[in-house]
Amino acid sequence: MPDTAPHIISRRGLYLAGATAVAIAAIVVVMGLTTRKMADAKLSEWTEDQAIPVVSVGLPDTRGKKTTLDLPGRLEAYTQAQLFARVSGYLKDWKADIGTPVKAGDLLAEIDAPDLDQQIMQAKADVASAQANAKLALATLQRGQQLITSGAVSKQDLDQRAADAANKEGLANSAQANLDRLLVLEKYKRITAPFAGLVTARNTDVGALINAGVSSGAPLFVVSDTSKLRVYVNVPQNYVPSIGLGTKAQIAVPEYPGRKFAATVEASAHAVDVASGTTRMLLVVDNSKGELMTGGFTNVSFELPHPEIAVNVPASALIFNKTGLRVATVNSKNRVVLNPVTISRDLGTEVEIGSGIAADDRVIQSPPDGIAPGDPVRIASKPGAAGEPETAQAK
């Protein structure tokens, strides 16, 4: 009888090997699919993480407690007179140059006015003629009054003589008034100082043509009282309540580095300029020693009665759009919050925030374009810190 056992064993081995191969292939396929799915999930998560912008944040610079407010100002003379000519002619001579101290009534210049001289001569002749005619008319009236009783002169003739005498007297008075006017103008041939001060400008010279009543050009002379000076500054609206009349201030000028001059607030416009959002204030500073110059730039430091916290942020943190001026901050969940703010002062690379930001807010220093409220962000690590940027928390 033939031996069939090896054949049966061989067939069973083939079945077992085939089943094992199929199982292994299935396991490989399942593991491959699972690995690919996990890789796809990790790639998707990495892609989403990379889509979240990385931003640099920082706390606002509070600069500590501020008790002073520094603003630019301009020095001006407390009293200043621009002198123009009242008569036409040519400058005959000038007596005071720039920088010359003068007293009230001191002669500054003389004007040669030949036209005015001729007008005065003509006016004097007109006065003499008018007075002679008035005297003759009066004498004629008086003779008529004496003859009226005898009937040699009629009542109508006497009335005509009276009217003529009154007319001639009026013409004489008119001629005299014209002469007086010209004599007053003649005094303006001498340009004098209206008050004690300093000649700060001279815009004419000997032989220059002088036109009377022209005030659109440069004045002949400018006299300034520099014993005390005015300082005009524009104060931001939110600081105005803290700076009342009598508030003390210190001013500094470039020509005296390190020196301070005392000043006092004397007046306020009590109105806000729409263009700048500031109120114009006037300070007075003593300049009896003549150390300060009119027209000069000065830095005014106000002593505020109540200390305030000044919150400063980088200028790059400001966002301008159709909704207004905003600053982006990051909340505790690393999501963006857009805060409407107002600016107190522009400090160049920084701005002082009047409202909208607290000292403990995390401000995005350079917000990316298109940032919106609620957007997740990653906080960039500080320079030199180990590790990757902070990842946004659960969304």
C-alpha positions in Angstrom: 0.0 0.0 0.0 1.5 3.4 -1.0 2.8 5.8 1.7 0.5 9.1 1.6 1.5 10.6 5.0 4.4 12.9 3.7 2.1 14.2 1.0 -0.6 15.1 3.6 1.9 16.7 5.9 3.4 18.8 3.1 -0.1 20.1 2.1 -0.9 21.1 5.7 2.5 22.9 5.9 1.7 24.8 2.8 -1.7 25.9 4.2 -0.2 26.9 7.5 2.6 28.9 5.8 0.1 30.6 3.5 -2.2 31.6 6.4 0.8 32.9 8.3 1.9 34.9 5.3 -1.6 36.4 4.9 -1.7 37.3 8.6 1.7 38.9 8.4 0.7 40.9 5.3 -2.5 42.0 7.0 -0.6 43.1 10.1 1.9 45.0 7.9 -0.9 46.7 6.0 -2.7 47.7 9.2 0.5 49.0 10.8 1.3 51.0 7.7 -2.2 52.5 7.6 -2.0 53.4 11.3 1.4 54.9 11.0 0.4 57.0 8.0 -2.7 58.2 9.8 -0.7 59.2 12.8 1.9 60.9 10.6 -1.0 62.8 8.8 -2.4 63.8 12.2 1.0 65.1 13.4 1.6 66.9 10.1 -1.9 68.6 10.4 -1.2 69.5 14.0 2.3 70.9 13.1 0.7 72.9 10.2 -1.9 74.4 12.5 0.8 75.3 15.0 2.9 77.0 12.3 -0.2 79.0 11.2 -0.4 80.6 14.7 1.7 83.8 14.6 4.6 84.2 17.0 4.6 87.6 18.6 6.9 89.4 21.0 5.1 90.9 24.0 6.2 93.1 26.9 4.7 95.0 29.8 4.3 98.8 29.3 7.1 101.0 30.5 5.6 102.9 33.4 8.7 105.1 34.0 7.8 105.0 37.7 5.6 107.7 39.2 5.7 111.0 37.3 5.4 114.2 39.2 6.5 116.5 36.3 5.3 117.1 32.7 7.9 118.2 30.1 6.6 120.2 27.1 8.3 122.4 24.5 7.7 126.1 24.6 8.7 129.4 23.0 10.0 132.6 24.8 8.5 135.9 23.8 8.9 139.5 25.2 6.3 140.4 27.8 5.7 143.7 25.9 6.7 144.2 22.2 6.1 147.1 19.8 6.5 147.0 16.1 7.1 150.6 14.9 5.9 151.6 11.4 6.1 155.0 9.8 3.2 157.5 9.9 4.7 159.9 7.3 6.2 159.2 3.9 9.7 160.3 3.0 13.3 159.1 3.3 15.2 158.0 6.4 17.4 160.9 7.4 19.2 159.2 10.3 18.9 156.4 12.8 20.1 156.5 16.4 19.7 153.0 17.8 20.8 149.7 16.4 19.8 146.1 17.5 20.7 145.3 21.1 20.5 148.9 22.2 18.7 149.5 25.5 16.4 152.5 25.2 14.0 154.5 27.5 10.6 155.7 26.8 10.8 158.7 24.4 14.3 158.0 23.2 14.9 158.9 19.5 15.4 155.9 17.3 15.4 157.6 13.8 14.3 160.7 11.9 12.5 160.9 8.6 13.0 163.6 6.0 9.5 164.4 4.6 9.7 167.2 2.1 6.1 166.6 0.9 4.8 167.0 4.4 6.8 170.2 4.9 5.2 171.7 1.8 1.7 170.6 2.9 2.3 172.4 6.2 3.4 175.6 4.5 0.3 175.5 2.2 -1.9 174.8 5.2 -0.5 177.8 7.1 -1.2 180.0 4.0 -4.7 178.6 3.8 -5.3 179.4 7.5 -4.0 183.0 7.0 -6.3 183.5 4.0 -9.3 182.0 5.7 -8.8 184.1 8.8 -8.5 187.3 6.8 -11.8 186.5 4.9 -13.5 185.7 8.2 -12.3 189.0 9.7 -13.5 190.9 6.7 -16.9 189.2 6.7 -17.3 189.9 10.4 -16.5 193.6 9.9 -19.0 193.8 7.1 -21.6 192.2 9.4 -20.9 194.7 12.2 -21.3 197.7 9.8 -24.6 196.3 8.6 -25.8 196.0 12.2 -25.0 199.6 12.8 -26.8 200.8 9.6 -29.9 198.6 10.1 -31.6 201.2 12.3 -31.2 204.0 9.7 -32.7 201.8 7.0 -29.6 202.0 4.8 -29.3 198.2 5.0 -32.2 195.9 4.6 -33.0 193.0 6.8 -32.3 190.5 4.1 -28.9 192.1 3.4 -28.0 191.9 7.0 -28.9 188.1 7.1 -26.8 187.5 4.1 -23.8 189.3 5.8 -24.4 187.2 8.9 -24.4 183.9 6.9 -21.3 184.9 5.0 -19.5 185.7 8.2 -20.4 182.4 9.7 -19.3 180.6 6.6 -16.0 182.3 6.5 -15.4 181.5 10.2 -16.2 177.8 9.5 -13.7 177.8 6.6 -11.1 179.4 8.9 -11.7 176.7 11.5 -11.4 174.0 8.9 -8.1 175.4 7.6 -6.8 175.5 11.2 -7.9 171.9 11.9 -6.1 170.8 8.7 -2.9 172.6 9.8 -3.1 171.0 13.3 -3.4 167.6 11.7 -0.3 168.1 9.6 1.6 169.5 12.6 0.7 166.3 14.6 1.9 164.2 11.6 5.1 166.3 11.6 5.9 164.9 15.1 6.0 161.4 13.6 9.0 162.4 11.6 10.8 161.4 14.8 10.5 157.7 15.6 10.8 157.3 19.4 10.7 154.3 21.8 7.2 153.8 23.2 8.5 152.3 26.5 11.8 151.2 28.1 13.2 148.1 26.6 15.6 146.7 24.0 15.8 147.3 20.3 15.5 143.8 18.9 15.1 144.6 15.2 16.1 147.4 12.8 14.9 146.9 9.2 15.8 150.3 7.6 18.9 152.4 6.8 19.8 155.9 5.8 18.2 157.0 2.5 15.6 154.2 2.5 12.2 155.1 1.0 9.6 155.3 3.8 5.9 154.7 2.9 3.4 155.8 5.5 0.8 153.4 6.8 2.3 150.3 5.3 2.0 147.6 7.9 2.2 144.5 5.7 6.0 144.6 5.4 8.7 144.5 8.1 8.5 147.2 10.8 11.2 149.9 10.9 12.1 149.0 14.5 11.0 146.5 17.1 11.3 147.4 20.7 10.8 144.7 23.3 10.5 144.8 27.1 12.7 141.8 28.1 12.8 142.4 31.9 10.3 139.5 32.0 9.3 137.1 29.3 6.2 135.2 28.3 6.4 131.4 27.7 3.6 129.8 25.6 3.1 126.1 25.8 0.4 123.7 24.5 -0.7 121.4 27.3 -2.5 118.0 26.4 -6.1 118.1 27.4 -5.9 115.4 30.1 -3.3 117.3 32.0 -5.1 120.7 32.0 -7.0 120.1 35.2 -3.7 119.4 37.0 -2.2 122.7 35.9 -4.0 125.7 37.3 -3.2 129.3 37.5 -0.1 129.8 39.8 1.3 126.4 39.1 5.1 126.5 39.4 7.3 125.3 36.5 11.0 125.1 35.6 12.3 126.1 32.1 15.5 125.1 30.5 17.2 126.6 27.4 19.9 125.1 25.2 22.4 127.9 25.8 22.5 127.2 29.5 22.8 123.4 29.9 22.0 122.2 33.4 20.4 125.5 34.5 16.8 126.0 35.4 14.7 129.2 35.5 11.6 129.5 37.6 8.3 130.3 35.9 4.7 130.6 36.9 1.4 129.9 35.0 -0.3 133.3 34.6 -3.1 132.6 32.1 -4.9 129.7 30.3 -6.9 129.8 27.1 -9.6 127.6 28.7 -10.2 126.1 25.3 -9.0 123.0 23.5 -7.5 123.4 20.0 -9.4 120.9 17.8 -6.4 120.1 15.6 -3.9 119.3 18.4 -6.1 118.5 21.3 -4.2 120.8 23.5 -4.8 124.0 25.6 -2.6 127.0 25.2 -1.1 128.3 28.5 1.0 131.4 29.3 3.8 131.4 31.8 5.9 134.3 33.0 9.6 134.1 33.8 11.8 136.8 35.3 14.6 138.0 33.0 15.9 141.1 34.9 19.4 139.9 34.3 18.8 139.6 30.5 20.1 136.0 30.3 17.1 134.7 28.3 16.4 135.7 24.6 13.1 136.4 23.0 12.0 133.9 20.3 14.2 131.1 21.8 13.1 127.5 22.3 12.7 126.3 25.9 11.7 123.1 27.6 9.0 123.6 30.3 8.8 121.2 33.2 5.5 121.5 35.2 5.3 120.4 38.8 2.1 118.4 38.9 0.2 118.5 42.2 -0.8 114.8 41.9 1.7 112.1 40.8 0.5 110.0 37.9 1.6 106.7 36.3 2.8 107.3 32.8 2.2 104.2 30.6 4.4 104.1 27.5 4.3 101.6 24.7 6.5 101.3 21.5 5.1 103.3 18.6 5.2 100.0 16.6 2.4 98.6 18.9 -0.2 101.1 17.6 -2.8 99.8 15.1 -4.6 102.3 12.9 -7.7 101.1 11.1 -11.3 102.1 10.3 -12.2 101.3 13.9 -9.8 103.8 15.3 -6.5 103.7 17.3 -5.9 100.4 19.1 -3.2 98.4 20.9 -3.1 94.6 20.8 -2.6 92.7 24.0 -2.5 89.0 24.9 -4.8 87.6 27.6 -4.2 84.7 30.0 -5.3 82.2 27.2 -2.8 83.6 24.7 -5.5 85.2 22.6 -5.5 88.6 21.1 -7.5 91.5 22.7 -7.7 94.9 20.8 -7.9 97.8 23.2 -9.0 101.2 22.1 -6.5 103.8 23.4 -5.9 107.5 23.5 -2.4 109.1 23.2 -1.2 111.7 25.7 2.2 112.5 24.1 4.2 111.3 21.1 7.7 110.6 22.4 9.1 109.4 19.0 9.9 105.7 19.3 7.4 105.5 22.2 4.0 107.0 22.9 2.5 107.8 26.2 -1.0 106.2 26.5 -3.7 108.3 28.1 -6.3 105.5 28.5 -7.0 102.0 27.4 -3.9 100.2 28.7 -3.0 99.1 32.2 0.5 98.7 33.6 0.2 94.9 33.8 -1.1 94.3 30.2 1.0 92.1 27.9 1.3 94.4 24.8 2.2 92.9 21.4 5.1 95.1 20.4 4.8 94.6 16.6 1.4 93.1 15.8 1.2 91.3 12.4 -1.1 92.5 9.6 -4.7 91.3 9.8 -4.6 90.4 13.5 -8.1 90.2 14.9 -9.7 89.9 18.4 -9.6 86.3 19.7 -6.8 85.1 17.4 -4.5 82.6 19.1 -0.8 83.6 19.2 2.5 82.1 20.4 4.7 84.1 22.7 8.2 84.4 21.4 10.9 83.4 23.9 13.0 86.2 25.3 16.5 86.6 23.8 18.8 84.0 25.4 16.0 81.9 26.9 16.1 78.2 26.2 13.3 76.3 24.5 10.8 77.0 21.7 8.2 79.7 21.6 5.2 79.3 23.9 2.4 77.4 22.3 -1.1 78.6 22.5 -3.2 76.9 25.1 -6.3 74.9 24.3 -8.5 76.5 21.8 
